[in-house]
């Protein structure tokens, strides 16, 4: 496969993974409800993204940084928001 198409293929997850994760984060922040959102799922997504980031060994390639490392960071932010909201729900 040509370098062009490999590069294009790399941009697909670099854009879609952080975008999809951001949509969940935005929904959590707007609704302020954790109903139907699994903290364990988002922890596992974060671990998986970190694992694939390390596995690929493309530490400074922008597509890898965005698709895997940025998405992992967003996954763990979601975990933090879920835990915060669950704690708040228990106190209300």
C-alpha positions as CSV (number, residue, x, y, z in Angstrom):
1,X,0.0,0.0,0.0
2,X,1.3,3.5,-0.8
3,X,2.5,5.8,1.9
4,X,-0.3,8.2,1.1
5,X,-3.0,5.7,1.9
6,X,-1.2,4.5,5.0
7,X,-1.1,8.1,6.2
8,X,-4.8,8.6,5.4
9,X,-5.6,5.4,7.3
10,X,-3.7,6.8,10.3
11,X,-5.7,10.0,10.4
12,X,-9.0,8.1,10.6
13,X,-8.5,6.9,14.2
14,X,-6.6,10.1,15.1
15,X,-9.7,12.0,14.4
16,X,-12.6,9.6,15.2
17,X,-11.3,8.2,18.5
18,X,-10.8,11.4,20.4
19,X,-14.0,12.9,18.8
20,X,-16.1,9.9,19.9
21,X,-14.6,10.0,23.4
22,X,-15.2,13.7,23.6
23,X,-18.9,13.2,22.7
24,X,-19.3,11.0,25.8
25,X,-17.4,13.5,28.0
26,X,-19.6,16.4,26.7
27,X,-22.8,14.3,27.4
28,X,-21.6,13.6,30.9
29,X,-20.8,17.2,31.6
30,X,-24.1,18.5,30.2
31,X,-26.4,15.9,31.8
32,X,-24.5,15.7,35.1
33,X,-25.7,12.1,35.3
34,X,-23.8,8.8,35.2
35,X,-26.8,6.7,34.5
36,X,-25.9,4.1,31.9
37,X,-22.2,4.9,31.9
38,X,-19.8,2.3,33.1
39,X,-16.6,3.5,34.9
40,X,-15.0,0.1,34.4
41,X,-15.5,0.3,30.6
42,X,-13.8,3.7,30.4
43,X,-10.9,2.5,32.7
44,X,-10.4,-0.5,30.3
45,X,-10.6,1.8,27.2
46,X,-7.9,4.0,28.8
47,X,-5.6,1.1,29.6
48,X,-6.1,-0.4,26.1
49,X,-5.3,2.9,24.5
50,X,-2.1,3.3,26.6
51,X,-1.2,-0.3,25.7
52,X,-1.5,0.2,22.0
53,X,0.3,3.5,22.2
54,X,3.3,1.7,23.8
55,X,3.0,-1.4,21.5
56,X,3.2,0.7,18.3
57,X,6.3,2.5,19.5
58,X,5.4,5.6,17.4
59,X,5.7,7.9,20.4
60,X,6.1,11.1,18.5
61,X,3.9,10.5,15.4
62,X,0.9,12.9,15.6
63,X,-1.6,10.3,14.5
64,X,-0.5,8.0,17.3
65,X,-0.5,10.8,19.9
66,X,-4.0,11.8,19.0
67,X,-5.5,8.4,18.4
68,X,-4.0,6.6,21.4
69,X,-2.5,8.9,23.9
70,X,-5.0,11.8,23.7
71,X,-7.9,9.3,23.7
72,X,-6.4,7.5,26.8
73,X,-6.2,10.9,28.6
74,X,-9.8,11.6,27.6
75,X,-10.9,8.1,28.8
76,X,-9.3,8.8,32.2
77,X,-10.9,12.3,32.4
78,X,-14.3,10.6,31.8
79,X,-13.5,8.2,34.7
80,X,-12.7,11.1,36.9
81,X,-16.0,12.9,35.9
82,X,-18.0,9.7,36.5
83,X,-16.4,9.2,40.0
84,X,-17.0,12.9,40.8
85,X,-20.6,12.8,39.7
86,X,-21.3,9.5,41.4
87,X,-20.0,10.9,44.7
88,X,-22.1,14.0,44.2
89,X,-25.2,11.9,43.5
90,X,-24.7,10.0,46.8
91,X,-24.5,13.3,48.7
92,X,-27.6,14.8,47.1
